[in-house]
Amino acid sequence: MTVRPAPLCALAVAALAGCLVLTFTTGGTLGNRPPLYGWYAADALLFGVALLLLRRVPQRQVARLVLAGGVLVAATGLLVPPRTSDDAHRYVWDGRVQASGVSPYAHAPQEPALAPLRDPGLFPTGDGCREWDERRTADGACTRINRPAVHTIYPPLAEAWFLAQHPFGDRVRTAQAAGALLAVATTGVLLAVTGGRRRAALWAWCPGVAVWAVNDAHVDALGTLLMVAGLGLAARRKGPAEGALLGGVLLGAATAVKLLPGLALPGLLSGALGGAADGVAGGGGGRGPFRAGLGAVGAAAGVFALCYLPYVLLSGAGVLGYLPGYLREEGYRQGGSERFGLLRAVLPDRAVPWAAGLLLAALVLHVLRRGDPRRPWRGALLVTGGALLLAGPGYPWYGLPVVALAALDGRWEWLAVPAAAQVLYLAGGAQVQQLAYGAALLTVLAAARGRARRAPGPVPAAAEMTEV
């Protein structure tokens, strides 16, 4: 008896969803991490099996299967409150503060001026304040809001998103539902941009998306959706200047949600400094692509500034919030030891920030000279993924843009980067950082070498990337 590929693949996706259900309902929390190790490994294994089986599914059935599986995987994250992050509590608080007519950048959550906005959902009473997502404020109150003594860190479009959710329910469950909608919408955009190709499943079925974007409800999902849409428009519009301009607008908006999508901007400039001999349509050394790139940069900067303007008028320099303090806290500074683990393994500490900057600049220059404007996500993936490899962040949801870019380009190996961050997030430690990100770097390099061996000659203009 021959089993048809589509039902077999659907069964694998259902098994993945079932495993995610158990991960969320029985698999531990940030306060009880060991159970998560095995469940996350099982999720990753079933994800890989589902992707392999998808390769045998006829193309006409792929889009529906990927979308349906994406809905199912995202839905698993809605079963329980956040298990591994308390950021969503701050989202709810910031939305509530704005709905009361106060700038979210004006006061820290524990300040007396905001005391009338407290409720048992965010400031629980009577439970001893012993849960993993609870801590004491300066006045002794218990709160689920992280860093209650500092102002918000989130950029203005993220704050607008929190305010938009407020009328639909002043609670974390609303943020999770919004995350699920963003995750599924991103799947839809990926399918549209790729023409319903299999690689969209790298995002749609990724267990990390269910964890980081839905259950933990990280607002990074909104920035990722805007980034994907912007790069898709830049690639599909007939006029390169118009496509770059629209892409710049959406990337500027994405950066006003979280700053990381700004790393994708060089993708819009792919090939702008290249030579006509490269044979890349829309590239070359002419003024057209260069002007289109400048227009995209200007559009992104303009939208970014416009998003900040209302909050600047309300709060002035306070719109920076806790960002400077956060960068110091996370080790992104001269002499900090918590980040840039791969570079610290081979360079003196003083040289590390400079080396990281030079390497990132080299990646950007490579994209500007050799990038393919027909596939701006390829350059965006190289710069964004490369930046995360260099910095070595310990928050896996920072990798959500990388997951989406990997899905656009069919480069599964880049999923090793957010996976490394997940290992670091759970285990911690400088040695773990170096081992995890070192393994991710080796995975990316090995896959790139394998592709180079399989395709020694130039890639035809109409050729597609290797599918998942």
RODO-2510 file (C-alpha; in nm, 4 decimals, decimal comma):
residues 468
     n   res          X          Y          Z
     1     m     0,0000     0,0000     0,0000
     2     t     0,1439     0,3336    -0,1097
     3     v     0,0965     0,6289     0,1230
     4     r     0,0457     0,9563    -0,0574
     5     p     0,3034     1,2245     0,0318
     6     a     0,0574     1,4983     0,1321
     7     p    -0,1307     1,3009     0,4003
     8     l     0,1975     1,1650     0,5369
     9     c     0,3393     1,5151     0,5614
    10     a     0,0176     1,6406     0,7217
    11     l     0,0485     1,3613     0,9790
    12     a     0,4024     1,4767     1,0589
    13     v     0,2821     1,8358     1,1056
    14     a     0,0039     1,7112     1,3321
    15     a     0,2634     1,5195     1,5349
    16     l     0,4695     1,8374     1,5596
    17     a     0,1650     2,0290     1,6807
    18     g     0,0920     1,7569     1,9361
    19     c     0,4466     1,7711     2,0638
    20     l     0,4205     2,1502     2,0931
    21     v     0,0988     2,1099     2,2927
    22     l     0,2859     1,8923     2,5419
    23     t     0,5803     2,1327     2,5391
    24     f     0,3570     2,4212     2,6411
    25     t     0,1356     2,2357     2,8870
    26     t     0,3888     2,0088     3,0611
    27     g     0,7320     2,1134     2,9400
    28     g     0,8478     2,3474     3,2117
    29     t     0,8943     2,7220     3,2353
    30     l     1,1773     2,9709     3,2619
    31     g     1,1679     2,8993     3,6349
    32     n     1,1927     2,5222     3,5708
    33     r     1,4116     2,4876     3,2640
    34     p     1,5329     2,1240     3,2514
    35     p     1,2055     1,9798     3,1136
    36     l     1,2271     2,2217     2,8223
    37     y     1,5489     2,0708     2,6901
    38     g     1,3979     1,7403     2,5836
    39     w     1,0740     1,8886     2,4563
    40     y     1,2507     2,1489     2,2454
    41     a     1,4729     1,8781     2,0980
    42     a     1,1675     1,6665     2,0123
    43     d     0,9961     1,9674     1,8527
    44     a     1,3032     2,0356     1,6396
    45     l     1,3248     1,6729     1,5296
    46     l     0,9600     1,6583     1,4211
    47     f     1,0003     1,9937     1,2444
    48     g     1,2873     1,8488     1,0416
    49     v     1,0887     1,5351     0,9571
    50     a     0,7934     1,7443     0,8386
    51     l     1,0210     1,9544     0,6153
    52     l     1,1761     1,6453     0,4598
    53     l     0,8355     1,4936     0,3866
    54     l     0,7191     1,8223     0,2358
    55     r     0,9785     1,7841    -0,0389
    56     r     0,7767     1,4957    -0,1821
    57     v     0,4430     1,6772    -0,1796
    58     p     0,3249     1,7899    -0,5262
    59     q     0,3679     2,1636    -0,5748
    60     r    -0,0060     2,2215    -0,6287
    61     q    -0,0741     2,1028    -0,2720
    62     v     0,2107     2,2823    -0,0997
    63     a     0,0594     2,6249    -0,0300
    64     r    -0,2549     2,4930     0,1369
    65     l    -0,0587     2,2422     0,3427
    66     v     0,1964     2,5010     0,4562
    67     l    -0,0725     2,7527     0,5514
    68     a    -0,2912     2,4987     0,7330
    69     g     0,0102     2,3649     0,9196
    70     g     0,1147     2,7180     1,0069
    71     v    -0,2256     2,7899     1,1587
    72     l    -0,2119     2,4670     1,3592
    73     v     0,1427     2,5277     1,4873
    74     a     0,0646     2,8886     1,5826
    75     a    -0,2524     2,7840     1,7655
    76     t    -0,0548     2,5644     2,0056
    77     g     0,1049     2,8727     2,1553
    78     l    -0,2333     3,0011     2,2696
    79     l    -0,3024     2,7151     2,5100
    80     v    -0,1300     2,8560     2,8172
    81     p     0,0095     3,1891     2,9415
    82     p     0,3712     3,2726     2,8464
    83     r     0,6122     3,0063     2,9686
    84     t     0,9568     3,1472     2,8942
    85     s     0,9279     3,5267     2,8824
    86     d     0,7459     3,7965     3,0767
    87     d     0,7834     4,0724     2,8150
    88     a     0,4135     4,0568     2,7242
    89     h     0,3229     4,1902     3,0674
    90     r     0,5122     4,5087     2,9843
    91     y     0,3239     4,5270     2,6529
    92     v    -0,0091     4,5182     2,8356
    93     w     0,1102     4,7792     3,0827
    94     d     0,2380     5,0156     2,8127
    95     g    -0,0921     4,9889     2,6283
    96     r    -0,2829     5,0633     2,9479
    97     v    -0,0628     5,3630     3,0277
    98     q    -0,1180     5,5111     2,6827
    99     a    -0,4930     5,4502     2,6997
   100     s    -0,4940     5,6585     3,0184
   101     g    -0,3426     5,9490     2,8271
   102     v     0,0148     5,9178     2,9593
   103     s     0,3276     5,8715     2,7481
   104     p     0,4813     5,5260     2,8065
   105     y     0,8236     5,6924     2,8166
   106     a     0,7286     5,9300     3,1004
   107     h     0,7239     5,6981     3,4035
   108     a     0,8569     5,3632     3,5169
   109     p     0,5857     5,1116     3,6161
   110     q     0,6640     5,1297     3,9884
   111     e     0,6370     5,5096     4,0113
   112     p     0,3550     5,6402     4,2331
   113     a     0,2115     5,8470     3,9481
   114     l     0,0968     5,5228     3,7784
   115     a    -0,0251     5,3451     4,0924
   116     p    -0,3954     5,3982     4,0028
   117     l    -0,3430     5,1810     3,6924
   118     r    -0,2379     4,8724     3,8884
   119     d    -0,4587     4,5644     3,8892
   120     p    -0,4222     4,2039     4,0138
   121     g    -0,3365     4,0809     3,6655
   122     l    -0,0075     4,2713     3,6559
   123     f     0,0310     4,3391     4,0298
   124     p    -0,0811     4,0147     4,1976
   125     t    -0,1557     3,9972     4,5662
   126     g    -0,1681     3,7082     4,8107
   127     d     0,0551     3,4590     4,6260
   128     g     0,3784     3,5423     4,8041
   129     c     0,5380     3,6809     4,4870
   130     r     0,7338     3,3593     4,4305
   131     e     0,6539     3,2727     4,0666
   132     w     0,9263     3,2882     3,8024
   133     d     0,7673     3,5939     3,6389
   134     e     0,7129     3,7961     3,9585
   135     r     0,9326     4,0422     4,1444
   136     r     0,9037     4,3206     4,4027
   137     t     0,8882     4,6913     4,3261
   138     a     1,0588     4,9597     4,5328
   139     d     0,7449     5,0074     4,7425
   140     g     0,7143     4,6350     4,8137
   141     a     0,4365     4,5554     4,5672
   142     c     0,4500     4,2356     4,3625
   143     t     0,4465     4,2745     3,9839
   144     r     0,4750     4,0621     3,6714
   145     i     0,6251     4,3522     3,4753
   146     n     0,9969     4,3023     3,4193
   147     r     1,2361     4,5825     3,5110
   148     p     0,9632     4,7807     3,6899
   149     a     1,2136     5,0462     3,7972
   150     v     1,3026     5,1569     3,4417
   151     h     1,1179     5,3269     3,1590
   152     t     1,0025     5,1255     2,8588
   153     i     1,2577     5,0308     2,5946
   154     y     1,0245     4,9730     2,2996
   155     p     1,0245     5,1966     1,9883
   156     p     0,7148     5,3997     1,8952
   157     l     0,5442     5,1672     1,6484
   158     a     0,5634     4,8884     1,9023
   159     e     0,3990     5,1213     2,1527
   160     a     0,1261     5,2032     1,8992
   161     w     0,0720     4,8286     1,8550
   162     f     0,0318     4,7840     2,2309
   163     l    -0,2210     5,0669     2,2399
   164     a    -0,4135     4,9160     1,9473
   165     q    -0,4550     4,5913     2,1422
   166     h    -0,5869     4,7618     2,4550
   167     p    -0,9553     4,7845     2,3470
   168     f    -0,9609     4,4096     2,2719
   169     g    -0,8689     4,3042     2,6228
   170     d    -0,6234     4,4422     2,8717
   171     r    -0,4386     4,1156     2,9256
   172     v    -0,1577     3,8941     2,8037
   173     r    -0,3944     3,6595     2,6204
   174     t    -0,4745     3,9439     2,3800
   175     a    -0,1036     3,9893     2,3078
   176     q    -0,0731     3,6165     2,2386
   177     a    -0,3692     3,6247     1,9990
   178     a    -0,2095     3,9204     1,8215
   179     g     0,1137     3,7227     1,7959
   180     a    -0,0693     3,4287     1,6389
   181     l    -0,2307     3,6578     1,3817
   182     l     0,1082     3,8072     1,2962
   183     a     0,2667     3,4632     1,2633
   184     v    -0,0046     3,3385     1,0247
   185     a    -0,0054     3,6663     0,8299
   186     t     0,3695     3,6341     0,7810
   187     t     0,3163     3,2832     0,6463
   188     g     0,0661     3,4235     0,3986
   189     v     0,3059     3,6941     0,2827
   190     l     0,5876     3,4412     0,2506
   191     l     0,3689     3,2193     0,0340
   192     a     0,2734     3,5166    -0,1816
   193     v     0,6306     3,6360    -0,2265
   194     t     0,7728     3,2895    -0,2965
   195     g     0,4848     3,1815    -0,5200
   196     g     0,3676     2,9138    -0,2790
   197     r     0,7059     2,7461    -0,2524
   198     r     0,7976     2,4870     0,0095
   199     r     1,0511     2,7071     0,1803
   200     a     0,7732     2,9131     0,3427
   201     a     0,7350     2,6189     0,5824
   202     l     1,0667     2,7153     0,7420
   203     w     0,8700     2,9927     0,9108
   204     a     0,5186     2,8490     0,9196
   205     w     0,6112     2,5254     1,0961
   206     c     0,9104     2,6486     1,2969
   207     p     0,8596     2,5591     1,6652
   208     g     1,0403     2,8789     1,7596
   209     v     0,7680     3,0866     1,5971
   210     a     0,5053     2,9183     1,8160
   211     v     0,7186     2,9793     2,1251
   212     w     0,8582     3,3289     2,0640
   213     a     0,5918     3,4978     1,8519
   214     v     0,2767     3,3359     1,9937
   215     n     0,3168     3,1929     2,3433
   216     d     0,5660     3,4564     2,4579
   217     a     0,3946     3,7117     2,2273
   218     h     0,7093     3,9016     2,1345
   219     v     0,6429     4,2143     1,9314
   220     d     0,9372     4,1209     1,7082
   221     a     0,6770     3,9329     1,5025
   222     l     0,5254     4,2633     1,3888
   223     g     0,8620     4,3959     1,2763
   224     t     0,9271     4,0685     1,0960
   225     l     0,5970     4,0862     0,9064
   226     l     0,6664     4,4425     0,7914
   227     m     1,0214     4,3473     0,6913
   228     v     0,9048     4,0497     0,4817
   229     a     0,6385     4,2586     0,3108
   230     g     0,8896     4,5347     0,2356
   231     l     1,1458     4,3012     0,0831
   232     g     0,8732     4,1246    -0,1126
   233     l     0,7516     4,4511    -0,2618
   234     a     1,1049     4,5533    -0,3500
   235     a     1,1536     4,2280    -0,5409
   236     r     0,8174     4,2080    -0,7188
   237     r     0,7573     4,5658    -0,8348
   238     k     0,8527     4,6245    -1,1988
   239     g     1,0141     4,9633    -1,1385
   240     p     1,3290     4,9199    -0,9225
   241     a     1,3033     5,2748    -0,7833
   242     e     0,9379     5,2298    -0,6894
   243     g     0,9958     4,8896    -0,5376
   244     a     1,2932     5,0115    -0,3359
   245     l     1,0955     5,3129    -0,2151
   246     l     0,8006     5,1064    -0,0947
   247     g     1,0352     4,8535     0,0583
   248     g     1,2127     5,1334     0,2407
   249     v     0,8834     5,2621     0,3808
   250     l     0,7949     4,9225     0,5273
   251     l     1,1461     4,8568     0,6527
   252     g     1,1451     5,1943     0,8247
   253     a     0,8194     5,0955     0,9924
   254     a     0,9664     4,7567     1,0881
   255     t     1,2645     4,9296     1,2483
   256     a     1,0265     5,1526     1,4437
   257     v     0,8870     4,8322     1,5984
   258     k     1,2230     4,6800     1,6941
   259     l     1,5601     4,8077     1,5776
   260     l     1,6872     4,4742     1,4444
   261     p     1,4905     4,4771     1,1128
   262     g     1,7008     4,7791     1,0197
   263     l     1,9782     4,5282     0,9482
   264     a     1,7747     4,4151     0,6471
   265     l     1,8030     4,7565     0,4800
   266     p     2,1239     4,6700     0,2909
   267     g     1,9196     4,4048     0,1123
   268     l     1,7252     4,6827    -0,0615
   269     l     2,0592     4,8178    -0,1855
   270     s     2,1732     4,4821    -0,3239
   271     g     2,4041     4,5346    -0,6204
   272     a     2,3819     4,9158    -0,6047
   273     l     2,7612     4,9446    -0,6199
   274     g     2,8153     4,6431    -0,8456
   275     g     2,9316     4,6339    -1,2032
   276     a     2,7155     4,5757    -1,5075
   277     a     2,9279     4,2728    -1,5892
   278     d     2,7595     4,0875    -1,3079
   279     g     2,4623     4,0336    -1,5332
   280     v     2,2107     4,1080    -1,2614
   281     a     1,8935     4,2711    -1,3788
   282     g     1,8425     4,6044    -1,2138
   283     g     2,1983     4,6057    -1,0752
   284     g     2,5067     4,7443    -1,2340
   285     g     2,7100     5,0526    -1,1907
   286     g     2,4545     5,2964    -1,3330
   287     r     2,3002     5,5765    -1,1370
   288     g     1,9506     5,4242    -1,1384
   289     p     2,0062     5,1489    -0,8806
   290     f     2,2203     5,3785    -0,6669
   291     r     1,9520     5,6483    -0,6640
   292     a     1,6865     5,3883    -0,5923
   293     g     1,8952     5,2718    -0,2977
   294     l     1,9331     5,6245    -0,1661
   295     g     1,5569     5,6698    -0,2032
   296     a     1,4970     5,3533    -0,0006
   297     v     1,7312     5,4698     0,2750
   298     g     1,5631     5,8107     0,2795
   299     a     1,2155     5,6552     0,2906
   300     a     1,3134     5,4250     0,5770
   301     a     1,4710     5,7080     0,7738
   302     g     1,1715     5,9339     0,7090
   303     v     0,9166     5,6782     0,8255
   304     f     1,1297     5,5937     1,1282
   305     a     1,1476     5,9621     1,2237
   306     l     0,7742     6,0175     1,1668
   307     c     0,6905     5,7266     1,3951
   308     y     0,8997     5,8809     1,6708
   309     l     0,7691     6,2356     1,6243
   310     p     0,4464     6,2140     1,8334
   311     y     0,6303     6,0547     2,1247
   312     v     0,9202     6,3023     2,0986
   313     l     0,6682     6,5854     2,1269
   314     l     0,5270     6,4227     2,4401
   315     s     0,8445     6,2979     2,6083
   316     g     1,1453     6,4621     2,4419
   317     a     1,4685     6,2659     2,4841
   318     g     1,2782     6,0311     2,7127
   319     v     1,1760     5,8310     2,4056
   320     l     1,5107     5,6512     2,4329
   321     g     1,3684     5,4921     2,7462
   322     y     1,5848     5,2177     2,8868
   323     l     1,7728     5,1523     2,5611
   324     p     2,1128     5,2915     2,6717
   325     g     2,0890     5,1071     3,0023
   326     y     1,9821     4,7887     2,8255
   327     l     2,2846     4,7956     2,5969
   328     r     2,5125     4,8335     2,8984
   329     e     2,3288     4,5579     3,0826
   330     e     2,3550     4,3161     2,7911
   331     g     2,7273     4,3699     2,7360
   332     y     2,7203     4,5592     2,4042
   333     r     2,9914     4,8006     2,5105
   334     q     3,3667     4,8364     2,5282
   335     g     3,4988     4,5856     2,7779
   336     g     3,1711     4,3982     2,8199
   337     s     3,2178     4,0216     2,8454
   338     e     2,8668     3,8926     2,7860
   339     r     2,8527     3,9198     2,4070
   340     f     3,0648     3,8769     2,0917
   341     g     3,1680     3,5343     2,2152
   342     l     3,3133     3,4042     1,8872
   343     l     3,5370     3,7081     1,8464
   344     r     3,6442     3,6989     2,2107
   345     a     3,7722     3,3476     2,1542
   346     v     4,0361     3,4774     1,9121
   347     l     4,0844     3,8489     1,9870
   348     p     4,1676     4,0678     2,2889
   349     d     3,8630     4,2259     2,4506
   350     r     3,9574     4,5778     2,3432
   351     a     3,9689     4,4769     1,9779
   352     v     3,6371     4,2908     1,9763
   353     p     3,3893     4,5782     1,9169
   354     w     3,6075     4,7210     1,6412
   355     a     3,6469     4,3834     1,4749
   356     a     3,2721     4,3239     1,4931
   357     g     3,2058     4,6605     1,3301
   358     l     3,4568     4,5965     1,0529
   359     l     3,3198     4,2497     0,9785
   360     l     2,9633     4,3788     0,9669
   361     a     3,0725     4,6614     0,7356
   362     a     3,2402     4,4035     0,5118
   363     l     2,9149     4,2048     0,4892
   364     v     2,7227     4,5206     0,3990
   365     l     2,9790     4,6138     0,1323
   366     h     2,9594     4,2645    -0,0135
   367     v     2,5815     4,2965    -0,0446
   368     l     2,6107     4,6417    -0,2033
   369     r     2,8608     4,5158    -0,4590
   370     r     2,7568     4,1570    -0,5238
   371     g     2,3987     4,1326    -0,3996
   372     d     2,1081     4,0329    -0,6226
   373     p     1,8344     4,3014    -0,6351
   374     r     1,5869     4,0383    -0,7547
   375     r     1,6328     3,8656    -0,4197
   376     p     1,6907     4,1453    -0,1671
   377     w     1,6221     3,9027     0,1171
   378     r     1,9456     3,7200     0,0383
   379     g     2,1583     4,0208     0,1277
   380     a     1,9286     4,0995     0,4195
   381     l     1,9788     3,7466     0,5539
   382     l     2,3564     3,7660     0,5216
   383     v     2,3787     4,0953     0,7108
   384     t     2,1139     4,0165     0,9744
   385     g     2,2296     3,6624     1,0394
   386     g     2,5924     3,7707     1,0329
   387     a     2,5243     4,0455     1,2869
   388     l     2,3607     3,7974     1,5254
   389     l     2,6510     3,5551     1,4858
   390     l     2,8927     3,8342     1,5709
   391     a     2,6950     3,9727     1,8661
   392     g     2,5794     3,6394     2,0086
   393     p     2,2585     3,7602     2,1766
   394     g     2,0972     3,5453     2,4426
   395     y     1,7379     3,6144     2,3423
   396     p     1,6142     3,3696     2,0755
   397     w     1,3226     3,5870     1,9618
   398     y     1,5795     3,8276     1,8172
   399     g     1,6160     3,5577     1,5539
   400     l     1,2568     3,5827     1,4265
   401     p     1,3669     3,8033     1,1325
   402     v     1,6340     3,5449     1,0503
   403     v     1,3733     3,2668     1,0423
   404     a     1,1592     3,4669     0,7991
   405     l     1,4568     3,5609     0,5802
   406     a     1,5704     3,1986     0,5738
   407     a     1,2207     3,1054     0,4552
   408     l     1,2335     3,3680     0,1802
   409     d     1,5694     3,2433     0,0565
   410     g     1,5336     2,8709     0,1247
   411     r     1,8423     2,8735     0,3477
   412     w     1,7448     2,6336     0,6270
   413     e     2,0953     2,6417     0,7770
   414     w     2,0437     2,9935     0,9139
   415     l     1,7880     2,8545     1,1586
   416     a     2,0926     2,7425     1,3553
   417     v     2,1440     3,1060     1,4620
   418     p     1,8201     3,1493     1,6630
   419     a     1,8642     2,7892     1,7803
   420     a     2,2017     2,8890     1,9268
   421     a     2,0346     3,1809     2,1046
   422     q     1,7738     2,9433     2,2460
   423     v     2,0450     2,7184     2,3889
   424     l     2,2193     3,0196     2,5400
   425     y     1,8919     3,1549     2,6793
   426     l     1,8239     2,8337     2,8679
   427     a     2,1750     2,7329     2,9699
   428     g     2,3644     3,0631     2,9885
   429     g     2,7373     3,1186     3,0253
   430     a     3,0206     3,2456     2,8050
   431     q     3,1350     2,8949     2,7143
   432     v     2,7842     2,7925     2,6099
   433     q     2,7632     3,1053     2,3963
   434     q     3,0836     3,0223     2,2126
   435     l     2,9919     2,6569     2,1615
   436     a     2,6347     2,7270     2,0465
   437     y     2,7191     3,0105     1,8111
   438     g     3,0305     2,8297     1,6928
   439     a     2,8133     2,5338     1,5921
   440     a     2,5732     2,7719     1,4174
   441     l     2,8571     2,9335     1,2231
   442     l     2,9923     2,5936     1,1163
   443     t     2,6438     2,4894     1,0030
   444     v     2,6061     2,8014     0,7866
   445     l     2,9541     2,7660     0,6369
   446     a     2,9147     2,3934     0,5679
   447     a     2,5832     2,4449     0,3910
   448     a     2,7290     2,7306     0,1842
   449     r     3,0226     2,5133     0,0824
   450     g     2,7892     2,2291    -0,0097
   451     r     2,5841     2,4577    -0,2338
   452     a     2,8991     2,5903    -0,3995
   453     r     3,0067     2,2363    -0,4824
   454     r     2,6699     2,1478    -0,6314
   455     a     2,6537     2,4627    -0,8414
   456     p     3,0090     2,5469    -0,9538
   457     g     2,8979     2,7726    -1,2401
   458     p     2,6990     3,0966    -1,2409
   459     v     2,3341     3,0606    -1,1411
   460     p     2,0949     3,1309    -1,4309
   461     a     1,8701     3,4348    -1,3915
   462     a     1,5565     3,2229    -1,3784
   463     a     1,6971     2,9587    -1,1458
   464     e     1,5314     2,9073    -0,8079
   465     m     1,7051     2,8488    -0,4817
   466     t     1,7380     2,4962    -0,3534
   467     e     1,4055     2,4097    -0,1933
   468     v     1,3602     2,2987     0,1632
***
